[in-house]
Amino acid sequence: MRGCRVIGSAGSEAKVLFLREECGFDIAFDYKAGSVLEQLNLEAPDGIDVYFDNVGGETLEAALSALRVHGRIIACGGISGYNEEKPRPGPSNLFNMITKRLTMKGLIVRDWLDRQGDFEKEVGGYFRTGKLKNRETVAKGIDQAVDAFLGLFSGVNVGKMVVKLA
Ligand SMILES: NC(=O)c1ccc[n+]([C@@H]2O[C@H](COP(=O)([O-])OP(=O)(O)OC[C@H]3O[C@@H](n4cnc5c(N)ncnc54)[C@H](OP(=O)(O)O)[C@@H]3O)[C@@H](O)[C@H]2O)c1
């Protein structure tokens, strides 16, 4: 909608199809099907300008390699490392930050609560008119909450994981 060519990655063929065919991603690939860097290089041989990071780890390293000069990283999450028992060393190719003059900025959603109204107006409109698609995976009952939370790490959810209380 803002004129970007958007590449997504997800952990199954069904999710990749959802991104491509329903959500309007220009390209999507299965990060479990092979090297993230190889798949990204194949889809974006000229590199990328922005990487929105929800994952960290191998995907962040691939993005650091693929980003163009003056590229930007929005650091939102690092789910690939949340269950590590020992702190993992940082990306092995962080030196790209220097050579390519990259910018990386952390994002915490609650810093932007003053703009929630604007967000709901704009993005709510996209949902109402069908320009933006979403799915929910709904677990029913508080007793399902722990399994629903753990399911985020194995990717059982498609779209937002919701626990519906009675
Ligand atoms: N900064 C903030 O303010 C903020 C706020 C909320 C959430 N977050 C972060 O944003 C990210 C997304 O959160 P969400 O609540 O919307 O969850 P979500 O994307 O609905 O669910 C998590 C998904 O992450 C994927 N995943 C799990 N383990 C992975 C791994 N090792 N490598 C790559 N992908 C993996 C799974 O999908 P696949 O099947 O594709 O693997 C899973 O479905 C998380 O990192 C979360 O911590 C940040």
The ligand as an ORCA input file, in Angstrom:
! r2SCAN-3c Opt
* xyz 0 1
  N       8.487     -4.923     20.351
  C       7.235     -5.055     20.741
  O       6.604     -4.120     21.234
  C       6.565     -6.407     20.555
  C       5.246     -6.615     20.939
  C       4.679     -7.887     20.740
  C       5.424     -8.909     20.184
  N       6.714     -8.652     19.845
  C       7.539     -9.682     19.210
  O       7.104     -9.787     17.872
  C       7.274    -11.138     17.428
  C       5.947    -11.691     16.927
  O       5.076    -11.773     18.031
  P       3.560    -12.243     17.901
  O       2.991    -12.192     19.258
  O       2.918    -11.492     16.782
  O       3.713    -13.748     17.554
  P       3.301    -14.525     16.233
  O       4.099    -14.007     15.110
  O       1.826    -14.577     16.107
  O       3.760    -16.026     16.649
  C       5.057    -16.359     16.752
  C       5.516    -17.027     15.440
  O       6.931    -16.993     15.419
  C       7.384    -18.051     14.612
  N       8.563    -18.673     15.230
  C       8.620    -19.409     16.359
  N       9.878    -19.819     16.594
  C      10.628    -19.332     15.578
  C      12.013    -19.424     15.237
  N      12.876    -20.094     16.006
  N      12.432    -18.808     14.111
  C      11.565    -18.127     13.320
  N      10.245    -18.003     13.589
  C       9.790    -18.597     14.709
  C       6.234    -19.075     14.485
  O       5.802    -19.052     13.119
  P       6.443    -20.040     12.024
  O       5.482    -21.167     11.884
  O       6.531    -19.187     10.818
  O       7.769    -20.499     12.550
  C       5.144    -18.496     15.368
  O       3.863    -18.691     14.824
  C       7.862    -11.907     18.612
  O       9.273    -11.915     18.492
  C       7.435    -11.064     19.799
  O       8.269    -11.223     20.904
  C       7.281     -7.436     20.001
*
